[in-house]
Amino acid sequence: MLNAIVVGAGPAGALLAYLLARRGVPVTLLERQTDFSREFRGEVLMPSGIAALHEAGLRQPLGALPNLSIRTVEIFRGERRIVAIPVDGFETPPRIVPQPAMLEMIVAEATKAKFPGFKLERGVTVRDLIYEKDRVAGVHADTLEGPRDYRADFVIACDGRASAIRKRAALPQDRIMQAFDVVWGRVPGHFLDGRTARGYIGNGRLLIIYPSPEGHMQIGWVIDKGAFGDIKKLGAEGWIGALAPHVSSDLRNFLAANKTGPAHPFLLDVICDRLREWTVPGLLLIGDAAHPMSPVAAQGINVALRDAVVAANHLGRALVMHADEAMLDFAARNIQAERWPEVVTIQDMQQLGPRFVMSNSLLGRIVVSAPMIAFAKLFLAGFLARRFDPFLNGVTRVVMEQ
Ligand SMILES: Cc1cc2nc3c(=O)[nH]c(=O)nc-3n(C[C@H](O)[C@H](O)[C@H](O)COP(=O)(O)OP(=O)(O)OC[C@H]3O[C@@H](n4cnc5c(N)ncnc54)[C@H](O)[C@@H]3O)c2cc1C
C-alpha cells in the first residue's frame, strides 16, 4: 500500500490524516508540538468549516465539544450602538469551538476507530525535504530522541503560515500587503449575556470582543502594522487600560473590574498570500502553508478544513489505487485547481473590509457611519447577505467522496 506523511497537525493536517487513514492509507502525522494547547490560533468555526467536519463524519464528536453560538453582533462607535445584528437565524450558525479541543477530537477519533495506518508522532519538527531523482521522497526531522528521516510515497505539508517546507521547496508566492496587525488577549469572566459579540469602530480603530466557551472574553485589537512594540511595553493591565477610551462605559467597567486577570496580549502578524503552485513532484501544500488567510471574517480554519476534504478525495483515491508517480502528481494538481477559486475569492473579499473600517478618511467614516449602516440594513440587506455568503458557506461545493 502506498503511504503518506502529513506534516503539521493543525486543522488541515489533522483532518487530512484522519481522512486518509479512514480510506485505509498508511499515514504518519508529524507535529512539532507535544500538545495542542500551544498558542491561541482562533476558534470561530463558520458553517463552511462545520460542514467540512460533518462531511468527514465527525458531526457527533464535534457537537460534544465545548462550544458556543453567538446570538447577536453589536457594532458600537464609542458610547453609541450603531446596529445590533441577530445571527442566530442561520440553519448552522457560526460556532466558537476551542481549537485544541477540536484537534484532540480529530486525532482521538482516528485512534478510537483503530484505523490501522494512522500514526501521530508529537514533538517532531520537520527541517527539510528528502529528494530522490528530483522527487520529494520524505522529510528530515528532529524528534525528541534526535534526528530522523521519514520516507513516504507522498508528502503533504500542512505546517502553517511559517511553513518550513514552503521555504525548502522555494515555491513562488503572490503576497497581498496588509496594513494592520491584530493584538489578541483574553479577560476572565463573561460580559453581557455570554452570547453577544461586539465590534467597536471609529477613528481608524477596530476592537472585537466575544465570549469563549472556556469562560473568558476574547479580545482582538486591530492596530497599525508594526505598532505592537509600544503595546507590549504596557503589559497586560496597561493594555486593557489603553483600550478603555475606545469602548462604551459598560465594557470599560467590565474591563476595569477584571483588569488583574488578563493574559498577556500577543501579536498576530497579519499576512495574506498564496503560492502560485501548491505542488512539486511528490509534495503538496495545503492550508496556511499554501495560502495564509487574512484574519478578516475568521476564514483560516474553515478554508484549511475544506482543503483537507478535497485533498483526501483526490490523493486518497490515488494512494489507495496504487497510482504511479505521474498520477499522484496529477491528483495533487487537481487539488489546487479545485481549491483555487475559493481561496482567491475569499482572500480578495478579505481586503475590502479593513479598507473602510480601518480608514480614517472621509469616505471611510461615511461608509461606517450610523446613517449608512441603517440604509444598508434597510435597503441592501439581501444584496449584502449574498455578497458575504462566501465567508459563511464558502465558494465551491466541498463534498466527501465515500
Ligand atoms: C491569533 C489567531 C487567531 C485566529 N483566529 C481564527 C478564527 O477565529 N477562525 C479562523 O478560521 N481562523 C483563525 N485564525 C487562522 C487559523 O488559525 C489558521 O488559518 C488555521 O489554523 C490554518 O490551519 P493549518 O492547519 O493550515 O495551519 P496551522 O493551524 O498553523 O497548523 C500548522 C501545524 O503545523 C505544526 N508545524 C509547524 N511547523 C512544523 C514543522 N516544521 N514540523 C512539524 N510540525 C510543524 C504547527 O505546530 C501546527 O500545529 C487565527 C490565527 C491566529 C494566529
PDBQT file of the ligand as one rigid body, heavy atoms in Angstrom, charges set to zero:
ROOT
HETATM    1  C1  LIG A 501      -4.348  34.607  16.795  1.00  0.00    +0.000 C 
HETATM    2  C2  LIG A 501      -5.068  33.929  15.661  1.00  0.00    +0.000 A 
HETATM    3  C3  LIG A 501      -6.450  33.920  15.611  1.00  0.00    +0.000 A 
HETATM    4  C4  LIG A 501      -7.123  33.287  14.558  1.00  0.00    +0.000 A 
HETATM    5  N1  LIG A 501      -8.500  33.210  14.569  1.00  0.00    +0.000 NA
HETATM    6  C5  LIG A 501      -9.151  32.468  13.623  1.00  0.00    +0.000 A 
HETATM    7  C6  LIG A 501     -10.555  32.215  13.702  1.00  0.00    +0.000 A 
HETATM    8  O1  LIG A 501     -11.230  32.619  14.639  1.00  0.00    +0.000 OA
HETATM    9  N2  LIG A 501     -11.139  31.495  12.706  1.00  0.00    +0.000 N 
HETATM   10  C7  LIG A 501     -10.424  31.015  11.660  1.00  0.00    +0.000 A 
HETATM   11  O2  LIG A 501     -10.994  30.370  10.771  1.00  0.00    +0.000 OA
HETATM   12  N3  LIG A 501      -9.082  31.196  11.591  1.00  0.00    +0.000 NA
HETATM   13  C8  LIG A 501      -8.421  31.890  12.546  1.00  0.00    +0.000 A 
HETATM   14  N4  LIG A 501      -7.060  32.041  12.503  1.00  0.00    +0.000 N 
HETATM   15  C9  LIG A 501      -6.326  31.441  11.393  1.00  0.00    +0.000 C 
HETATM   16  C10 LIG A 501      -6.189  29.954  11.621  1.00  0.00    +0.000 C 
HETATM   17  O3  LIG A 501      -5.631  29.673  12.877  1.00  0.00    +0.000 OA
HETATM   18  C11 LIG A 501      -5.326  29.326  10.541  1.00  0.00    +0.000 C 
HETATM   19  O4  LIG A 501      -5.695  29.815   9.279  1.00  0.00    +0.000 OA
HETATM   20  C12 LIG A 501      -5.521  27.819  10.555  1.00  0.00    +0.000 C 
HETATM   21  O5  LIG A 501      -5.162  27.304  11.816  1.00  0.00    +0.000 OA
HETATM   22  C13 LIG A 501      -4.698  27.193   9.467  1.00  0.00    +0.000 C 
HETATM   23  O6  LIG A 501      -4.692  25.809   9.625  1.00  0.00    +0.000 OA
HETATM   24  P1  LIG A 501      -3.489  24.943   9.126  1.00  0.00    +0.000 P 
HETATM   25  O7  LIG A 501      -3.771  23.552   9.543  1.00  0.00    +0.000 OA
HETATM   26  O8  LIG A 501      -3.216  25.227   7.709  1.00  0.00    +0.000 OA
HETATM   27  O9  LIG A 501      -2.212  25.512   9.901  1.00  0.00    +0.000 OA
HETATM   28  P2  LIG A 501      -1.954  25.659  11.454  1.00  0.00    +0.000 P 
HETATM   29  O10 LIG A 501      -3.186  25.699  12.239  1.00  0.00    +0.000 OA
HETATM   30  O11 LIG A 501      -0.998  26.780  11.598  1.00  0.00    +0.000 OA
HETATM   31  O12 LIG A 501      -1.228  24.306  11.833  1.00  0.00    +0.000 OA
HETATM   32  C14 LIG A 501       0.104  24.053  11.479  1.00  0.00    +0.000 C 
HETATM   33  C15 LIG A 501       0.614  22.970  12.395  1.00  0.00    +0.000 C 
HETATM   34  O13 LIG A 501       1.895  22.572  11.932  1.00  0.00    +0.000 OA
HETATM   35  C16 LIG A 501       2.786  22.475  13.030  1.00  0.00    +0.000 C 
HETATM   36  N5  LIG A 501       4.121  22.730  12.490  1.00  0.00    +0.000 N 
HETATM   37  C17 LIG A 501       4.612  23.908  12.033  1.00  0.00    +0.000 A 
HETATM   38  N6  LIG A 501       5.865  23.755  11.569  1.00  0.00    +0.000 NA
HETATM   39  C18 LIG A 501       6.173  22.430  11.723  1.00  0.00    +0.000 A 
HETATM   40  C19 LIG A 501       7.321  21.667  11.416  1.00  0.00    +0.000 A 
HETATM   41  N7  LIG A 501       8.398  22.210  10.840  1.00  0.00    +0.000 N 
HETATM   42  N8  LIG A 501       7.295  20.352  11.735  1.00  0.00    +0.000 NA
HETATM   43  C20 LIG A 501       6.206  19.781  12.291  1.00  0.00    +0.000 A 
HETATM   44  N9  LIG A 501       5.079  20.482  12.601  1.00  0.00    +0.000 NA
HETATM   45  C21 LIG A 501       5.078  21.785  12.312  1.00  0.00    +0.000 A 
HETATM   46  C22 LIG A 501       2.296  23.548  13.991  1.00  0.00    +0.000 C 
HETATM   47  O14 LIG A 501       2.716  23.292  15.314  1.00  0.00    +0.000 OA
HETATM   48  C23 LIG A 501       0.789  23.445  13.826  1.00  0.00    +0.000 C 
HETATM   49  O15 LIG A 501       0.209  22.526  14.706  1.00  0.00    +0.000 OA
HETATM   50  C24 LIG A 501      -6.370  32.666  13.532  1.00  0.00    +0.000 A 
HETATM   51  C25 LIG A 501      -4.979  32.694  13.566  1.00  0.00    +0.000 A 
HETATM   52  C26 LIG A 501      -4.326  33.303  14.629  1.00  0.00    +0.000 A 
HETATM   53  C27 LIG A 501      -2.811  33.271  14.668  1.00  0.00    +0.000 C 
ENDROOT
TORSDOF 0
